[in-house]
Amino acid sequence: MGQNDSLTGLASVQKAFALLDVVASHHRGMSAKEIAAELQMPLPTVYRLLKTLVASEHLVHLKDESRFGLGYKLHALDKSLRRQVGTPPSVARLVRELHVRADAAAYYAVHRGEDIVVAHVVESPTRPRITPMGFGFNDAAHATAFGKVLLAAMDADRCRTYLQRHGMPSMTAATITDPVLFDAELEGVRASGIAVEREEFIRGASCMAAPVTTAAGQTVGSVAVSMDPSDFHARSEEVSVLLRDVASRVSRALRGTPLLGR
């Protein structure tokens, strides 16, 4: 079945989102013919959608290059998304402190609806984040330390449903993809209060995470760091102590805020 077959019965808004996704995936934008070819969508349909999306400022027509690129309205949507996900300044400061003290890229992840999403990242040129784990990343929770923390906090049915919906693809040779082995992994996270992943998401980077909790002990988020595997091996004990400390302080900073009710 071609992609056009899967799009035929979809509403125009779904086709528009598919078009936005494909334009976003090309750093220089795309011509109408390129979009039509990649989506296997009739060229007149593409032109009609492009006209609508340019008028709404979700796309811009780069006339000199005969291409279409992302529009500036999407920047406003990004800003609104960041406000809705909401990382309080006190938490952002603690994540930055974690970055400095651990000498590693630092992350804060939360539950948002049925997703596990990165809400804040602090990195530096010498300690960059894992690509693509920027703000809004919500994939491969089974292969990330912060994802394991939040999955371990779910009841068995919810966790099973999450993994069935998102799958457990093999990201690297080290990714745990067997459900029985993964259940044992999550049990270890619950017992120790720390999650680790050793090059399970991407080769050349390992992570460690700790839970952020309410006063009642409900896990509502996770703080994590990523680093070179050799550095991770040498410093894992030191970093685990630091993560527990920062996670505890983030938990206290969040208590009494609306974020805990999500």
C-alpha positions as CSV (number, residue, x, y, z in Angstrom):
1,M,0.0,0.0,0.0
2,G,1.4,3.4,-1.0
3,Q,1.3,6.4,1.4
4,N,-1.3,8.0,-0.9
5,D,-3.6,5.0,-0.2
6,S,-3.4,5.7,3.5
7,L,-4.1,9.4,3.1
8,T,-7.0,9.1,0.7
9,G,-9.7,8.9,3.2
10,L,-8.2,11.3,5.7
11,A,-9.7,14.7,6.5
12,S,-7.9,17.8,5.0
13,V,-6.6,18.7,8.4
14,Q,-4.8,15.4,8.7
15,K,-3.3,15.8,5.2
16,A,-2.2,19.3,6.3
17,F,-0.4,17.9,9.3
18,A,1.3,15.2,7.1
19,L,2.5,18.0,4.8
20,L,3.8,20.1,7.7
21,D,5.7,17.0,9.1
22,V,7.4,16.4,5.7
23,V,8.4,20.0,5.3
24,A,9.8,20.1,8.8
25,S,11.9,17.0,8.1
26,H,13.9,18.9,5.4
27,H,16.1,21.7,6.7
28,R,15.9,23.8,3.5
29,G,12.2,23.3,2.9
30,M,10.7,21.6,-0.1
31,S,9.1,22.4,-3.5
32,A,5.5,21.5,-4.1
33,K,6.5,18.7,-6.5
34,E,8.9,17.3,-3.9
35,I,6.1,17.3,-1.3
36,A,3.7,15.6,-3.7
37,A,6.3,12.9,-4.5
38,E,7.2,12.2,-0.9
39,L,3.6,12.0,0.3
40,Q,2.4,10.4,-2.9
41,M,-0.3,13.0,-2.9
42,P,-1.9,14.6,-6.1
43,L,-0.1,17.9,-6.9
44,P,-3.4,19.9,-7.1
45,T,-4.2,18.7,-3.5
46,V,-0.7,19.8,-2.4
47,Y,-1.1,23.2,-3.9
48,R,-4.4,23.7,-2.2
49,L,-3.0,22.7,1.2
50,L,0.1,24.9,0.6
51,K,-2.1,27.9,-0.2
52,T,-4.1,27.4,3.0
53,L,-1.0,26.9,5.2
54,V,0.8,29.9,3.8
55,A,-2.3,32.0,4.4
56,S,-2.4,30.8,8.0
57,E,1.4,31.5,8.4
58,H,2.1,27.9,9.3
59,L,4.2,27.8,6.1
60,V,6.1,30.4,4.2
61,H,6.6,30.5,0.4
62,L,10.3,31.0,-0.4
63,K,9.7,32.3,-3.9
64,D,13.3,32.9,-4.9
65,E,14.0,29.2,-4.2
66,S,10.7,27.9,-5.4
67,R,10.3,26.2,-2.0
68,F,8.1,26.1,1.0
69,G,9.4,26.3,4.6
70,L,8.0,26.3,8.1
71,G,6.2,29.6,9.0
72,Y,6.6,31.8,12.0
73,K,3.2,30.8,13.4
74,L,4.8,27.6,14.5
75,H,7.2,29.6,16.7
76,A,4.2,30.9,18.6
77,L,2.9,27.4,19.0
78,D,6.2,26.2,20.3
79,K,6.2,29.0,22.9
80,S,2.6,28.1,23.9
81,L,3.6,24.4,24.2
82,R,6.5,25.3,26.5
83,R,4.1,27.3,28.7
84,Q,1.6,24.5,28.9
85,V,4.2,21.8,29.7
86,G,5.5,24.3,32.2
87,T,8.8,24.0,34.0
88,P,8.8,26.4,37.0
89,P,11.9,28.6,37.3
90,S,12.8,26.9,40.6
91,V,12.9,23.6,38.8
92,A,14.8,25.0,35.9
93,R,17.5,26.4,38.3
94,L,17.9,23.0,39.9
95,V,18.2,21.2,36.6
96,R,21.0,23.7,35.7
97,E,22.6,23.0,39.0
98,L,22.5,19.3,38.2
99,H,24.2,20.0,34.8
100,V,27.0,21.9,36.5
101,R,27.6,19.6,39.5
102,A,27.4,16.4,37.4
103,D,29.3,17.9,34.5
104,A,26.8,16.3,32.2
105,A,23.7,17.2,30.1
106,A,20.7,17.3,32.5
107,Y,17.1,16.6,31.8
108,Y,13.7,17.0,33.4
109,A,10.9,14.7,32.2
110,V,7.2,14.5,33.1
111,H,4.0,12.7,32.4
112,R,1.8,14.7,30.1
113,G,-1.5,13.0,29.4
114,E,-0.5,9.5,28.2
115,D,3.0,10.6,27.1
116,I,6.4,10.8,28.8
117,V,7.9,14.0,27.6
118,V,11.2,16.0,28.1
119,A,10.1,19.3,29.7
120,H,13.5,20.9,30.2
121,V,17.1,20.3,29.1
122,V,20.4,22.0,30.1
123,E,23.4,21.3,28.0
124,S,26.7,23.0,27.0
125,P,29.1,22.8,24.1
126,T,31.3,20.4,26.1
127,R,28.4,18.4,27.5
128,P,25.7,18.3,24.8
129,R,22.4,16.6,25.1
130,I,21.7,13.4,23.3
131,T,20.2,14.1,19.9
132,P,17.2,14.2,19.6
133,M,16.4,14.5,23.3
134,G,15.4,18.2,23.3
135,F,12.3,19.8,24.7
136,G,9.2,17.9,23.7
137,F,11.0,14.6,23.0
138,N,8.5,11.8,23.8
139,D,9.7,8.7,22.2
140,A,11.5,5.4,23.2
141,A,10.7,5.6,26.9
142,H,11.8,2.0,27.3
143,A,15.3,2.9,26.2
144,T,15.8,6.0,28.3
145,A,16.6,6.3,32.0
146,F,13.9,9.0,32.7
147,G,11.4,6.9,30.7
148,K,12.2,3.8,32.9
149,V,11.6,5.9,36.0
150,L,8.2,7.0,34.8
151,L,7.2,3.6,33.5
152,A,8.2,2.0,36.7
153,A,5.8,4.3,38.5
154,M,2.8,3.1,36.5
155,D,0.6,0.3,37.5
156,A,1.0,-2.9,35.5
157,D,-2.0,-2.4,33.2
158,R,-1.1,1.2,32.4
159,C,2.5,0.3,31.7
160,R,1.5,-2.6,29.5
161,T,-0.9,-0.4,27.5
162,Y,1.8,2.3,27.1
163,L,4.3,-0.2,25.8
164,Q,1.8,-1.8,23.4
165,R,0.9,1.6,22.0
166,H,4.4,2.9,21.6
167,G,6.2,-0.4,21.0
168,M,9.7,-1.4,22.2
169,P,11.8,-1.1,19.1
170,S,15.5,-2.0,19.3
171,M,17.4,1.3,19.2
172,T,20.8,-0.3,19.7
173,A,22.0,-3.8,20.4
174,A,21.7,-3.0,24.1
175,T,18.0,-2.0,24.1
176,I,15.8,-4.2,26.2
177,T,13.0,-5.4,24.0
178,D,11.8,-8.5,25.8
179,P,8.8,-7.7,27.9
180,V,9.8,-10.2,30.7
181,L,13.3,-8.8,30.9
182,F,11.9,-5.3,30.9
183,D,9.5,-6.0,33.7
184,A,12.5,-7.2,35.7
185,E,14.3,-4.0,34.8
186,L,11.5,-1.9,36.1
187,E,11.3,-3.9,39.3
188,G,15.0,-3.0,39.8
189,V,14.2,0.6,39.3
190,R,11.4,0.5,41.9
191,A,13.7,-1.3,44.4
192,S,16.7,1.0,43.9
193,G,15.0,4.3,43.2
194,I,17.5,4.8,40.3
195,A,17.2,4.0,36.6
196,V,20.1,3.5,34.2
197,E,20.5,2.9,30.5
198,R,23.8,1.9,29.1
199,E,23.9,2.8,25.4
200,E,20.3,1.5,25.0
201,F,19.0,4.6,23.2
202,I,22.1,5.5,21.2
203,R,25.7,4.2,21.0
204,G,28.2,6.4,22.8
205,A,25.9,7.7,25.6
206,S,24.6,6.3,28.9
207,C,22.1,7.8,31.3
208,M,20.9,7.7,34.9
209,A,17.7,9.1,36.4
210,A,15.9,9.5,39.7
211,P,12.2,10.1,40.4
212,V,10.5,13.4,41.3
213,T,7.6,12.7,43.7
214,T,4.7,14.2,45.6
215,A,4.6,14.3,49.4
216,A,2.5,11.1,49.1
217,G,5.2,9.4,47.1
218,Q,3.5,9.5,43.7
219,T,6.1,9.8,40.9
220,V,5.3,12.9,38.7
221,G,8.6,13.4,37.0
222,S,12.2,12.5,36.7
223,V,15.6,14.2,36.6
224,A,18.4,12.6,34.5
225,V,21.9,13.1,33.2
226,S,23.6,11.7,30.1
227,M,27.4,11.2,29.6
228,D,30.0,9.2,27.9
229,P,29.9,5.5,28.8
230,S,33.4,5.4,30.2
231,D,32.7,8.5,32.3
232,F,29.4,7.0,33.4
233,H,31.1,3.8,34.6
234,A,33.7,5.7,36.6
235,R,31.3,8.2,38.2
236,S,28.0,6.3,38.5
237,E,28.1,6.1,42.3
238,E,28.9,9.8,42.7
239,V,26.3,10.8,40.1
240,S,23.6,8.6,41.7
241,V,24.0,10.4,45.0
242,L,23.8,13.8,43.2
243,L,20.7,12.7,41.3
244,R,18.9,11.6,44.5
245,D,19.7,15.0,46.1
246,V,18.5,17.1,43.1
247,A,15.4,14.9,42.6
248,S,14.5,15.4,46.3
249,R,14.9,19.2,46.0
250,V,12.9,19.3,42.7
251,S,10.1,17.3,44.5
252,R,10.1,19.9,47.3
253,A,10.1,22.8,44.8
254,L,7.1,21.4,43.0
255,R,4.9,20.7,46.0
256,G,1.9,22.9,46.3
257,T,2.1,23.8,42.5
258,P,-0.6,22.9,40.0
259,L,1.9,20.7,38.1
260,L,1.4,17.9,40.6
261,G,-2.2,17.5,39.8
262,R,-1.6,16.6,36.1
